[in-house]
Amino acid sequence: MAGRVAHHVPPSPRPFPHPAHPTNPRHSLLQSTTSFGMFVRPAGYENVGLVHFSRIPRDLTYALKKQAPIPEGTNKTDVENLFQEGDVVKVRPIYTPSPYLIPI
């Protein structure tokens, strides 16, 4: 068709599911934390995705802070203080236009 450009997108080794088929939560290995969230690699996937700090349940953060209080005067966010590389967390991979974003 005139005016339309076909884009070839190579298939990923294990593509994210279609939005109409959300997946069940799965264990994921925490790769790193930042001031805006954490990067995780869900079990069975080769991609690493972002979990934005706003998607981490507040009651989870509250419970973790009660178990391990954060010292005053740190220059880190709650996510950076409470989670660390190598932690196993549960996320629900959801299809997005970007294969690097995984909301929970």
Buried (B, 14 or more C-beta within 10 A) or exposed (E): EEEEEEEEEEEEEEEBEEEEEEBEEBEBBBBEBEEEBBBBBBEEBEBBBBBBBEBBEEEEBEEBEEEEEBEEEEEEBBBBBBBEEEBEBEBBBBBBEEBEBBBB
